[in-house]
Amino acid sequence: MNAGFDRRTFIRTAAGTGLAAVSVTAWATGASSAWADAGREAAADPYEHAVRDARMEWARLPKDWHAAPYLGNGRLTARLVAAPGGRGVRLLLGGPGIRPDDPSPGQLDLVPLGAPTGLACVLDLWNAELTGRLTTTRGSVVFTALVDRHSPALLLRTTAEGGEQVSFTAPSRAGRGLPLTWVRQGSGTHRLLAASAGEGSGTDEGALRALLTADVDGTIARHRAWWRAFFRRGYVSLPDRTLQRFHWIQLYTLAAVTDASPERLGHAPALLGPSGHLDIGPVATALEQGPHHSHRHVTGALPGVGSKAGRTENPVRASGALALWEAYRYTEDRRVLRDLLRPALCRVVDFYSGFLVEGMDGRLHLPVTHSPGQADVSDCTYDLSLLRWAVTTLISATRRLGVDEPRMAGWQDIAARLTPYHQDDTGVMIGAGVRASRSHPVPSHLLWLLPLREKEWSDQGDRELMRRSFGHWSGMRDAWHGGSYAVAAYLAASLRDAERASEMLRHLTRTGATGDGTLSPNSLYTHGTSPFTAAPFEAGQALLELLVGSGGGAVDVFPAVPEGWRDARVVGLHAPGGYVLDATRHDGHTKAVRVRGGSGRPLTLRHGIEGDTEAWVSRPGDEGPGRRAELGHSAPGTAQFRLGEGETLTLVHRGADLVFEADQVPAAGSGRRWGLPG
């Protein structure tokens, strides 16, 4: 199976040739077009309706870029803030802005003739365009901005009204910053500008000028077609409209900030897998181009050094192995296993083998390492869990590929004798003799729980340890920030604690004061005192984990739905094993489930349909639901079936309608609108 990466071809085709369905009427000249109706909800198309409903609205622009509207394509990000002194709009152009080593963004000011008296703008996710109106003492300026999906360029169009005129200036800056290049055309009331920051292909003045003199409307059409195809890959509707909108904003952010460069493997958001968007991340690029040269040798903190290594990452994480494994889990693409993951694991396991020390107990122990944000400690749970995962995954990958490996015995010895995690009455400790005795914003000592999923929820002993360890960490919240609540929601969802996960998500997404663990108006958060922002992708994963989960080799449908979600509908969500699921929940009960993407292996599906069920299996071209399917049953609400490649399995409650189309479920309130109110 190659379910995740086959879509790369689809998206390129849709963006390149599927333009007839995208309405663009003279964008470059400022004629009326779809951008002007960013707030209008299109009832005829459920995808467009849901995504447009998630628009973010600013009744005023913030001075602080942490709360500002943002546009991006993974290479270039643009944020809009109020210019100093209230003189207009400042555009900040740079990278995603979430990495400590990012240089400061380039700056470009939009300055009107009159004194600004008001500004409002709307970020339309469906087209990934920001539109706004700046009113002044002389008239107004209507502007539209987007970061083109297919080039490292911002496109900005302005139309002056009344007696207003617009000029652009690039203020001088002190210190290290990205070089800014910009060109403009037009005169009078209509102006068109292209800008880029940094260096590389497409960022020079000649490339930007060519972009403006070529078919700008065609560029806009391709841009919109890409984003609309992106959003159509899956569908989620919830009665909690705040969280439904948050889901769509998370997907928008995923595409806006995910850097697809192979060297960013270690930072690929895990949300790419369950949402079905692996093709926009670095794993897909590494498959095409090969791994980055930095991943051909081991980099990371040396065991025995501890925090003296500074900000150096653990070698397993630095290698990108976790992102590679997630990609393999969701696609079963053997190229990921053979060409990228196994070589990376070989390097890190061989690296660690030279630092392990045999103790009096016959176990293999780690010297002092640093548990991020916590302490220097021997037998550090953070590093032990990554090493244990790496060596067991390496053994499994080697067997799956049928490789005759002379180092296998040594790897098996490490897996068998690696010391267990230190535990006490609070659960798993940070390391030898060190417990989590105070609040920590990041639970580094719980990495074995997530994302490594070392323990099985189906095992009662594992379940008790998982609950105890999570409960101890989550009971101390003094040092938490927005990212902590996102991680806590994800952990709670994996523990099937729907109400706790819902509590964390509600706290995270409520309107609150900056610094109390809530998100900024643009759905991002800051790292405590850090000047950088981050997207809470773990919260997006938590939401999807409540709808489609996995564990013990099974796929779970609606495994832990909060009590308030009486109705829910999902279309096109991905599950490990290369499966794609559609499911409908009504009045607190699962009514219908559809699964596709099998490869001939046995599938255990915890569908949760109560009472009598009907099941069919179909292939492309079959009429109706297909032929009756003979299922195996091991427990109520659970079925076994060997789903072949190209086949679709459909299960419904006897007598229920086959309803799988994307459609909104009834709302339980109006929900929050993201952005800044007046």
C-alpha positions as semicolon CSV with decimal commas, in nm:
position;residue;x (nm);y (nm);z (nm)
1;M;0,000;0,000;0,000
2;N;0,104;0,357;-0,066
3;A;-0,207;0,539;0,040
4;G;-0,036;0,847;0,173
5;F;0,206;0,919;-0,107
6;D;-0,008;0,833;-0,409
7;R;-0,197;1,153;-0,330
8;R;0,106;1,361;-0,425
9;T;0,034;1,278;-0,790
10;F;-0,334;1,358;-0,741
11;I;-0,271;1,699;-0,589
12;R;-0,022;1,798;-0,856
13;T;-0,272;1,701;-1,123
14;A;-0,556;1,886;-0,953
15;A;-0,351;2,198;-0,903
16;G;-0,217;2,194;-1,256
17;T;-0,519;2,108;-1,464
18;G;-0,835;2,121;-1,252
19;L;-0,884;2,493;-1,295
20;A;-1,222;2,506;-1,461
21;A;-1,402;2,464;-1,131
22;V;-1,218;2,754;-0,968
23;S;-1,369;3,095;-1,034
24;V;-1,113;3,372;-1,070
25;T;-1,227;3,692;-1,235
26;A;-0,944;3,938;-1,302
27;W;-0,784;3,908;-0,959
28;A;-0,487;4,118;-1,069
29;T;-0,700;4,415;-1,177
30;G;-0,915;4,420;-0,867
31;A;-1,243;4,313;-1,024
32;S;-1,500;4,150;-0,803
33;S;-1,432;3,783;-0,739
34;A;-1,470;3,514;-0,478
35;W;-1,226;3,680;-0,236
36;A;-1,476;3,952;-0,160
37;D;-1,717;3,694;-0,019
38;A;-1,474;3,527;0,220
39;G;-1,737;3,532;0,493
40;R;-2,016;3,384;0,282
41;E;-2,095;3,020;0,358
42;A;-2,162;2,806;0,051
43;A;-2,448;2,578;0,151
44;A;-2,431;2,368;-0,166
45;D;-2,085;2,222;-0,092
46;P;-2,041;2,076;0,259
47;Y;-1,662;2,099;0,237
48;E;-1,665;2,462;0,136
49;H;-1,937;2,536;0,389
50;A;-1,738;2,386;0,678
51;V;-1,403;2,538;0,583
52;R;-1,543;2,884;0,515
53;D;-1,727;2,865;0,847
54;A;-1,385;2,828;1,014
55;R;-1,268;3,165;0,880
56;M;-1,082;3,388;1,124
57;E;-1,188;3,750;1,161
58;W;-0,990;4,045;1,295
59;A;-1,182;4,364;1,378
60;R;-0,840;4,520;1,441
61;L;-0,483;4,418;1,368
62;P;-0,266;4,340;1,671
63;K;0,071;4,503;1,731
64;D;0,201;4,165;1,852
65;W;0,272;3,920;1,568
66;H;0,200;3,623;1,797
67;A;-0,172;3,699;1,758
68;A;-0,159;3,811;1,396
69;P;-0,324;3,653;1,090
70;Y;-0,080;3,440;0,894
71;L;-0,041;3,299;0,544
72;G;0,211;3,039;0,431
73;N;0,315;2,752;0,207
74;G;0,577;2,576;0,421
75;R;0,862;2,783;0,278
76;L;0,740;3,138;0,322
77;T;0,514;3,272;0,594
78;A;0,356;3,617;0,605
79;R;0,204;3,780;0,911
80;L;0,013;4,108;0,917
81;V;0,037;4,344;1,214
82;A;-0,034;4,709;1,280
83;A;0,259;4,925;1,172
84;P;0,433;5,116;1,455
85;G;0,256;5,438;1,539
86;G;-0,066;5,313;1,377
87;R;0,049;5,436;1,036
88;G;-0,076;5,139;0,836
89;V;-0,014;4,766;0,795
90;R;0,319;4,589;0,839
91;L;0,387;4,260;0,662
92;L;0,640;4,027;0,822
93;L;0,786;3,778;0,574
94;G;1,000;3,484;0,680
95;G;1,001;3,117;0,771
96;P;0,737;2,948;0,989
97;G;0,877;3,142;1,286
98;I;0,869;2,847;1,526
99;R;1,241;2,764;1,523
100;P;1,486;2,934;1,757
101;D;1,745;2,965;1,480
102;D;1,510;3,148;1,241
103;P;1,640;3,494;1,148
104;S;1,403;3,785;1,201
105;P;1,150;3,827;0,919
106;G;1,168;4,084;0,644
107;Q;0,942;4,385;0,691
108;L;0,728;4,573;0,443
109;D;0,487;4,852;0,535
110;L;0,167;4,944;0,354
111;V;0,124;5,316;0,424
112;P;-0,186;5,521;0,327
113;L;-0,193;5,898;0,278
114;G;-0,453;5,956;0,545
115;A;-0,442;5,869;0,911
116;P;-0,587;5,518;0,972
117;T;-0,914;5,514;1,164
118;G;-1,002;5,145;1,146
119;L;-0,907;4,811;0,998
120;A;-1,086;4,479;0,962
121;C;-0,977;4,165;0,783
122;V;-1,087;3,807;0,722
123;L;-0,866;3,503;0,672
124;D;-1,055;3,276;0,432
125;L;-0,913;2,926;0,478
126;W;-1,087;2,784;0,172
127;N;-0,873;3,000;-0,059
128;A;-0,590;3,069;0,190
129;E;-0,636;3,441;0,128
130;L;-0,655;3,737;0,362
131;T;-0,881;4,026;0,268
132;G;-0,924;4,352;0,454
133;R;-1,027;4,713;0,453
134;L;-0,817;4,992;0,600
135;T;-1,022;5,308;0,655
136;T;-0,850;5,644;0,686
137;T;-0,927;6,013;0,716
138;R;-0,903;6,037;0,334
139;G;-1,089;5,723;0,224
140;S;-1,010;5,352;0,241
141;V;-0,782;5,082;0,106
142;V;-0,912;4,734;0,023
143;F;-0,638;4,471;0,012
144;T;-0,606;4,101;-0,062
145;A;-0,298;3,894;0,023
146;L;-0,191;3,535;-0,028
147;V;0,128;3,331;-0,018
148;D;0,130;3,145;-0,347
149;R;0,127;2,770;-0,295
150;H;0,367;2,705;-0,582
151;S;0,631;2,977;-0,541
152;P;0,810;3,147;-0,249
153;A;0,618;3,470;-0,302
154;L;0,355;3,684;-0,136
155;L;0,104;3,843;-0,372
156;L;-0,070;4,158;-0,250
157;R;-0,336;4,357;-0,432
158;T;-0,458;4,696;-0,313
159;T;-0,744;4,916;-0,432
160;A;-0,763;5,272;-0,300
161;E;-1,104;5,435;-0,265
162;G;-1,209;5,795;-0,212
163;G;-0,909;6,025;-0,208
164;E;-0,673;5,761;-0,070
165;Q;-0,340;5,645;-0,214
166;V;-0,100;5,371;-0,106
167;S;0,277;5,355;-0,083
168;F;0,509;5,072;0,025
169;T;0,826;5,107;0,231
170;A;1,076;4,859;0,374
171;P;1,191;4,995;0,712
172;S;1,556;4,956;0,805
173;R;1,639;4,693;1,064
174;A;1,918;4,625;1,307
175;G;2,063;4,280;1,362
176;R;2,030;3,955;1,170
177;G;1,732;3,936;0,941
178;L;1,612;3,783;0,618
179;P;1,678;3,985;0,303
180;L;1,355;4,118;0,155
181;T;1,290;4,149;-0,218
182;W;0,978;4,311;-0,360
183;V;0,847;4,453;-0,684
184;R;0,523;4,630;-0,766
185;Q;0,324;4,737;-1,067
186;G;0,021;4,950;-1,135
187;S;-0,059;5,308;-1,061
188;G;-0,345;5,518;-0,941
189;T;-0,599;5,327;-0,737
190;H;-0,483;4,972;-0,823
191;R;-0,150;4,826;-0,713
192;L;-0,012;4,474;-0,736
193;L;0,292;4,367;-0,537
194;A;0,504;4,050;-0,515
195;A;0,750;4,000;-0,230
196;S;0,976;3,730;-0,093
197;A;1,224;3,689;0,190
198;G;1,544;3,492;0,201
199;E;1,754;3,354;-0,081
200;G;1,704;3,079;-0,333
201;S;1,509;2,999;-0,645
202;G;1,213;3,229;-0,705
203;T;1,309;3,491;-0,447
204;D;1,503;3,734;-0,669
205;E;1,364;4,047;-0,828
206;G;1,358;3,897;-1,176
207;A;1,147;3,599;-1,065
208;L;0,904;3,823;-0,880
209;R;0,870;4,059;-1,177
210;A;0,806;3,760;-1,405
211;L;0,535;3,643;-1,167
212;L;0,355;3,977;-1,199
213;T;0,391;4,007;-1,577
214;A;0,280;3,649;-1,646
215;D;-0,070;3,511;-1,599
216;V;-0,145;3,626;-1,245
217;D;-0,504;3,504;-1,262
218;G;-0,378;3,161;-1,365
219;T;-0,142;3,164;-1,065
220;I;-0,435;3,246;-0,836
221;A;-0,645;2,969;-0,992
222;R;-0,373;2,709;-0,935
223;H;-0,325;2,832;-0,579
224;R;-0,696;2,803;-0,500
225;A;-0,730;2,466;-0,671
226;W;-0,449;2,325;-0,455
227;W;-0,605;2,442;-0,131
228;R;-0,953;2,321;-0,221
229;A;-0,824;1,978;-0,316
230;F;-0,625;1,973;0,009
231;F;-0,933;2,036;0,223
232;R;-1,143;1,781;0,032
233;R;-0,929;1,485;0,141
234;G;-1,119;1,442;0,464
235;Y;-1,418;1,575;0,651
236;V;-1,504;1,615;1,019
237;S;-1,827;1,755;1,159
238;L;-1,894;1,790;1,533
239;P;-2,174;1,947;1,737
240;D;-1,907;2,152;1,918
241;R;-1,853;2,418;1,651
242;T;-1,552;2,566;1,832
243;L;-1,365;2,237;1,800
244;Q;-1,494;2,174;1,449
245;R;-1,355;2,508;1,338
246;F;-1,035;2,438;1,527
247;H;-0,994;2,115;1,328
248;W;-1,010;2,300;0,996
249;I;-0,776;2,571;1,125
250;Q;-0,530;2,299;1,228
251;L;-0,532;2,160;0,874
252;Y;-0,482;2,508;0,730
253;T;-0,190;2,565;0,966
254;L;-0,046;2,225;0,881
255;A;-0,020;2,322;0,514
256;A;0,092;2,677;0,593
257;V;0,390;2,595;0,816
258;T;0,502;2,239;0,738
259;D;0,848;2,253;0,586
260;A;0,883;1,969;0,334
261;S;1,263;1,988;0,319
262;P;1,423;1,650;0,401
263;E;1,638;1,806;0,673
264;R;1,317;1,882;0,867
265;L;1,229;1,515;0,914
266;G;1,274;1,541;1,289
267;H;1,014;1,819;1,304
268;A;0,741;1,676;1,079
269;P;0,402;1,708;1,255
270;A;0,256;1,367;1,336
271;L;-0,087;1,508;1,240
272;L;0,011;1,455;0,876
273;G;-0,064;1,082;0,906
274;P;-0,419;1,061;1,047
275;S;-0,534;1,361;0,843
276;G;-0,410;1,203;0,519
277;H;-0,157;1,472;0,424
278;L;0,177;1,296;0,440
279;D;0,259;1,408;0,087
280;I;0,314;1,771;0,195
281;G;0,573;1,674;0,457
282;P;0,945;1,593;0,453
283;V;0,901;1,216;0,434
284;A;0,756;1,240;0,084
285;T;1,041;1,469;-0,021
286;A;1,301;1,235;0,130
287;L;1,151;0,947;-0,069
288;E;1,192;1,147;-0,389
289;Q;1,531;1,305;-0,321
290;G;1,688;1,077;-0,063
291;P;1,767;1,168;0,296
292;H;1,937;1,495;0,377
293;H;2,313;1,468;0,426
294;S;2,271;1,553;0,796
295;H;2,074;1,229;0,840
296;R;2,348;1,011;0,691
297;H;2,539;1,021;1,017
298;V;2,441;1,037;1,384
299;T;2,389;1,378;1,541
300;G;2,266;1,447;1,891
301;A;2,357;1,463;2,257
302;L;2,628;1,232;2,387
303;P;2,523;1,008;2,679
304;G;2,718;1,103;2,989
305;V;2,716;1,475;2,913
306;G;2,366;1,569;3,032
307;S;2,256;1,931;2,996
308;K;2,614;2,035;2,921
309;A;2,528;1,938;2,562
310;G;2,303;2,245;2,548
311;R;1,998;2,226;2,321
312;T;2,129;1,920;2,135
313;E;1,853;1,674;2,053
314;N;1,835;1,306;2,132
315;P;1,991;1,115;1,836
316;V;1,674;0,914;1,772
317;R;1,462;1,226;1,742
318;A;1,728;1,412;1,544
319;S;1,738;1,127;1,289
320;G;1,373;1,178;1,196
321;A;1,300;0,813;1,275
322;L;0,973;0,891;1,455
323;A;0,831;1,078;1,156
324;L;0,943;0,796;0,927
325;W;0,774;0,537;1,145
326;E;0,451;0,736;1,156
327;A;0,458;0,758;0,777
328;Y;0,509;0,383;0,749
329;R;0,231;0,309;1,000
330;Y;-0,019;0,504;0,793
331;T;0,089;0,393;0,446
332;E;0,279;0,062;0,480
333;D;0,505;0,192;0,205
334;R;0,803;-0,046;0,216
335;R;1,026;0,219;0,061
336;V;1,000;0,418;0,384
337;L;1,101;0,111;0,583
338;R;1,380;-0,003;0,351
339;D;1,534;0,320;0,226
340;L;1,488;0,563;0,514
341;L;1,376;0,420;0,848
342;R;1,590;0,108;0,883
343;P;1,917;0,283;0,787
344;A;1,842;0,562;1,037
345;L;1,768;0,313;1,315
346;C;2,082;0,113;1,241
347;R;2,290;0,425;1,292
348;V;2,134;0,537;1,620
349;V;2,123;0,189;1,778
350;D;2,487;0,123;1,688
351;F;2,572;0,466;1,829
352;Y;2,401;0,396;2,161
353;S;2,547;0,047;2,198
354;G;2,886;0,200;2,275
355;F;2,750;0,394;2,574
356;L;2,543;0,128;2,750
357;V;2,688;0,006;3,080
358;E;2,616;-0,337;3,227
359;G;2,515;-0,311;3,592
360;M;2,537;-0,554;3,881
361;D;2,184;-0,661;3,796
362;G;2,291;-0,776;3,449
363;R;2,085;-0,499;3,290
364;L;2,211;-0,241;3,043
365;H;2,201;0,113;3,182
366;L;2,246;0,463;3,042
367;P;2,486;0,717;3,190
368;V;2,360;1,067;3,269
369;T;2,154;1,232;2,996
370;H;1,912;1,522;3,004
371;S;1,536;1,481;3,018
372;P;1,420;1,792;2,824
373;G;1,285;2,059;3,055
374;Q;1,326;1,837;3,360
375;A;1,662;1,712;3,492
376;D;1,998;1,546;3,429
377;V;1,964;1,187;3,540
378;S;2,104;0,840;3,478
379;D;1,870;0,584;3,324
380;C;1,675;0,879;3,189
381;T;1,328;0,758;3,092
382;Y;1,318;0,993;2,793
383;D;1,633;0,846;2,638
384;L;1,562;0,489;2,748
385;S;1,218;0,497;2,587
386;L;1,358;0,628;2,257
387;L;1,636;0,367;2,257
388;R;1,395;0,084;2,347
389;W;1,159;0,194;2,071
390;A;1,447;0,227;1,823
391;V;1,592;-0,119;1,883
392;T;1,258;-0,303;1,890
393;T;1,142;-0,120;1,576
394;L;1,473;-0,197;1,406
395;I;1,438;-0,567;1,484
396;S;1,080;-0,565;1,354
397;A;1,174;-0,374;1,037
398;T;1,463;-0,608;0,963
399;R;1,234;-0,908;0,990
400;R;0,962;-0,751;0,777
401;L;1,214;-0,679;0,503
402;G;1,366;-1,027;0,526
403;V;1,718;-0,888;0,570
404;D;1,991;-1,133;0,678
405;E;2,150;-0,909;0,941
406;P;2,470;-1,012;1,129
407;R;2,403;-0,748;1,398
408;M;2,063;-0,894;1,487
409;A;2,186;-1,090;1,790
410;G;2,342;-0,778;1,940
411;W;2,024;-0,576;1,887
412;Q;1,814;-0,850;2,044
413;D;2,047;-0,853;2,344
414;I;2,000;-0,479;2,391
415;A;1,622;-0,513;2,364
416;A;1,618;-0,799;2,617
417;R;1,852;-0,647;2,876
418;L;1,781;-0,274;2,856
419;T;1,684;-0,165;3,207
420;P;1,314;-0,103;3,280
421;Y;1,192;0,246;3,363
422;H;1,222;0,349;3,725
423;Q;0,883;0,364;3,895
424;D;0,729;0,467;4,225
425;D;0,379;0,527;4,354
426;T;0,337;0,820;4,110
427;G;0,407;0,604;3,806
428;V;0,706;0,618;3,574
429;M;0,982;0,846;3,706
430;I;1,209;1,088;3,520
431;G;1,502;0,852;3,583
432;A;1,698;0,678;3,857
433;G;1,600;0,832;4,190
434;V;1,427;1,135;4,032
435;R;1,050;1,168;4,027
436;A;0,837;1,441;3,871
437;S;0,796;1,642;4,192
438;R;0,696;1,975;4,038
439;S;0,503;2,103;3,737
440;H;0,667;2,047;3,400
441;P;0,520;2,198;3,082
442;V;0,642;1,904;2,868
443;P;0,611;1,545;2,996
444;S;0,940;1,419;2,851
445;H;0,927;1,117;3,085
446;L;0,598;1,004;2,926
447;L;0,731;0,965;2,573
448;W;0,684;0,587;2,605
449;L;0,311;0,654;2,631
450;L;0,293;0,889;2,334
451;P;0,407;0,905;2,064
452;L;0,594;0,575;2,110
453;R;0,283;0,378;2,222
454;E;0,500;0,125;2,401
455;K;0,225;0,009;2,637
456;E;-0,104;-0,147;2,530
457;W;-0,434;-0,009;2,656
458;S;-0,582;-0,358;2,628
459;D;-0,336;-0,485;2,894
460;Q;-0,479;-0,416;3,239
461;G;-0,135;-0,379;3,401
462;D;-0,022;-0,135;3,133
463;R;-0,349;0,053;3,164
464;E;-0,303;0,117;3,537
465;L;0,055;0,242;3,488
466;M;-0,050;0,466;3,201
467;R;-0,330;0,625;3,402
468;R;-0,118;0,672;3,714
469;S;0,173;0,829;3,527
470;F;-0,049;1,065;3,328
471;G;-0,258;1,156;3,630
472;H;0,050;1,255;3,833
473;W;0,191;1,482;3,561
474;S;-0,143;1,640;3,469
475;G;-0,221;1,713;3,834
476;M;0,053;1,980;3,849
477;R;-0,021;2,260;3,602
478;D;0,153;2,567;3,741
479;A;0,417;2,570;3,465
480;W;0,189;2,470;3,178
481;H;0,145;2,668;2,858
482;G;-0,082;2,611;2,558
483;G;0,134;2,328;2,427
484;S;0,101;2,147;2,761
485;Y;-0,279;2,140;2,735
486;A;-0,250;2,018;2,375
487;V;-0,022;1,729;2,481
488;A;-0,246;1,652;2,779
489;A;-0,550;1,630;2,550
490;Y;-0,365;1,392;2,320
491;L;-0,251;1,173;2,611
492;A;-0,602;1,164;2,757
493;A;-0,751;1,071;2,421
494;S;-0,503;0,784;2,385
495;L;-0,612;0,664;2,731
496;R;-0,974;0,667;2,610
497;D;-1,056;0,935;2,867
498;A;-1,295;1,134;2,651
499;E;-1,409;1,378;2,918
500;R;-1,055;1,463;3,031
501;A;-0,948;1,514;2,669
502;S;-1,253;1,732;2,610
503;E;-1,172;1,935;2,922
504;M;-0,819;2,003;2,798
505;L;-0,940;2,096;2,449
506;R;-1,207;2,329;2,587
507;H;-0,951;2,505;2,807
508;L;-0,709;2,538;2,519
509;T;-0,963;2,682;2,276
510;R;-1,158;2,910;2,510
511;T;-1,122;3,285;2,497
512;G;-0,875;3,375;2,771
513;A;-0,591;3,597;2,876
514;T;-0,252;3,538;2,718
515;G;-0,039;3,316;2,940
516;D;-0,315;3,111;3,103
517;G;-0,266;2,811;2,875
518;T;-0,513;2,922;2,610
519;L;-0,434;2,979;2,245
520;S;-0,376;3,317;2,085
521;P;-0,654;3,460;1,865
522;N;-0,481;3,305;1,560
523;S;-0,490;2,954;1,721
524;L;-0,114;2,942;1,793
525;Y;0,060;2,958;2,130
526;T;0,387;3,080;2,277
527;H;0,642;2,874;2,470
528;G;0,625;3,048;2,806
529;T;0,886;3,325;2,790
530;S;1,001;3,223;2,441
531;P;0,946;3,478;2,162
532;F;0,854;3,202;1,916
533;T;0,513;3,063;1,835
534;A;0,401;2,709;1,773
535;A;0,098;2,528;1,638
536;P;-0,068;2,291;1,888
537;F;-0,082;1,997;1,649
538;E;-0,110;1,751;1,939
539;A;-0,453;1,900;2,007
540;G;-0,554;1,828;1,647
541;Q;-0,430;1,472;1,694
542;A;-0,630;1,444;2,016
543;L;-0,947;1,541;1,834
544;L;-0,891;1,281;1,562
545;E;-0,785;1,017;1,819
546;L;-1,130;1,051;1,979
547;L;-1,289;0,977;1,642
548;V;-1,060;0,709;1,496
549;G;-0,808;0,525;1,711
550;S;-0,592;0,217;1,707
551;G;-0,430;-0,024;1,948
552;G;-0,349;-0,391;1,981
553;G;-0,353;-0,427;1,604
554;A;-0,714;-0,309;1,575
555;V;-0,879;-0,001;1,428
556;D;-1,126;0,173;1,659
557;V;-1,421;0,380;1,537
558;F;-1,540;0,651;1,777
559;P;-1,333;0,492;2,057
560;A;-1,379;0,773;2,309
561;V;-1,643;1,029;2,219
562;P;-1,733;1,296;2,479
563;E;-2,085;1,279;2,611
564;G;-2,175;1,606;2,441
565;W;-2,093;1,472;2,095
566;R;-2,421;1,290;2,036
567;D;-2,375;1,326;1,662
568;A;-2,056;1,315;1,458
569;R;-1,953;1,246;1,102
570;V;-1,611;1,170;0,956
571;V;-1,512;1,106;0,596
572;G;-1,166;1,009;0,478
573;L;-0,980;0,987;0,810
574;H;-0,673;0,761;0,806
575;A;-0,581;0,479;1,041
576;P;-0,260;0,275;1,077
577;G;-0,236;-0,005;0,824
578;G;-0,319;0,216;0,525
579;Y;-0,692;0,220;0,603
580;V;-0,927;0,510;0,526
581;L;-1,251;0,537;0,723
582;D;-1,592;0,701;0,695
583;A;-1,831;0,680;0,990
584;T;-2,161;0,824;1,111
585;R;-2,275;0,867;1,471
586;H;-2,630;0,972;1,555
587;D;-2,803;1,026;1,889
588;G;-2,514;0,872;2,080
589;H;-2,482;0,556;1,867
590;T;-2,260;0,452;1,576
591;K;-2,484;0,388;1,277
592;A;-2,254;0,311;0,985
593;V;-1,884;0,251;0,912
594;R;-1,700;0,219;0,582
595;V;-1,336;0,110;0,545
596;R;-1,113;0,099;0,239
597;G;-0,742;0,070;0,171
598;G;-0,679;-0,292;0,266
599;S;-0,381;-0,493;0,146
600;G;-0,509;-0,845;0,204
601;R;-0,407;-0,865;0,569
602;P;-0,666;-0,944;0,836
603;L;-0,840;-0,635;0,971
604;T;-0,980;-0,618;1,324
605;L;-1,236;-0,341;1,328
606;R;-1,391;-0,222;1,654
607;H;-1,686;-0,058;1,483
608;G;-1,901;-0,013;1,794
609;I;-2,232;-0,069;1,613
610;E;-2,478;-0,205;1,866
611;G;-2,715;-0,492;1,794
612;D;-2,756;-0,658;1,456
613;T;-2,530;-0,540;1,176
614;E;-2,528;-0,581;0,802
615;A;-2,200;-0,594;0,610
616;W;-2,105;-0,570;0,242
617;V;-1,779;-0,573;0,052
618;S;-1,743;-0,397;-0,282
619;R;-1,491;-0,310;-0,549
620;P;-1,477;-0,007;-0,780
621;G;-1,757;-0,031;-1,037
622;D;-1,988;-0,243;-0,820
623;E;-2,348;-0,129;-0,801
624;G;-2,492;-0,053;-0,459
625;P;-2,307;-0,156;-0,143
626;G;-2,169;-0,474;-0,306
627;R;-2,196;-0,836;-0,199
628;R;-2,267;-0,964;0,149
629;A;-1,955;-0,999;0,363
630;E;-1,892;-1,284;0,604
631;L;-1,735;-1,138;0,916
632;G;-1,560;-1,295;1,209
633;H;-1,665;-1,176;1,555
634;S;-1,451;-1,187;1,869
635;A;-1,655;-0,948;2,085
636;P;-1,968;-0,732;2,055
637;G;-1,903;-0,440;1,824
638;T;-1,588;-0,600;1,681
639;A;-1,542;-0,767;1,343
640;Q;-1,259;-0,942;1,160
641;F;-1,228;-0,935;0,785
642;R;-0,952;-0,979;0,527
643;L;-0,990;-0,664;0,318
644;G;-0,824;-0,697;-0,021
645;E;-0,658;-0,421;-0,216
646;G;-0,918;-0,200;-0,383
647;E;-1,202;-0,338;-0,170
648;T;-1,438;-0,145;0,056
649;L;-1,607;-0,290;0,364
650;T;-1,937;-0,136;0,471
651;L;-2,110;-0,207;0,802
652;V;-2,442;-0,059;0,916
653;H;-2,685;-0,109;1,197
654;R;-2,962;-0,327;1,058
655;G;-3,225;-0,102;0,904
656;A;-3,011;0,212;0,917
657;D;-2,950;0,426;0,611
658;L;-2,618;0,413;0,427
659;V;-2,519;0,772;0,497
660;F;-2,152;0,851;0,444
661;E;-2,156;1,176;0,249
662;A;-1,994;1,481;0,403
663;D;-2,261;1,679;0,584
664;Q;-2,286;1,900;0,890
665;V;-2,428;1,749;1,209
666;P;-2,654;1,971;1,422
667;A;-2,464;2,231;1,622
668;A;-2,478;2,250;2,001
669;G;-2,431;2,626;2,007
670;S;-2,268;2,888;1,788
671;G;-1,913;2,829;1,910
672;R;-1,611;3,056;1,906
673;R;-1,503;3,259;1,606
674;W;-1,121;3,281;1,593
675;G;-0,955;3,616;1,546
676;L;-0,972;3,947;1,733
677;P;-1,303;4,118;1,815
678;G;-1,334;4,492;1,809
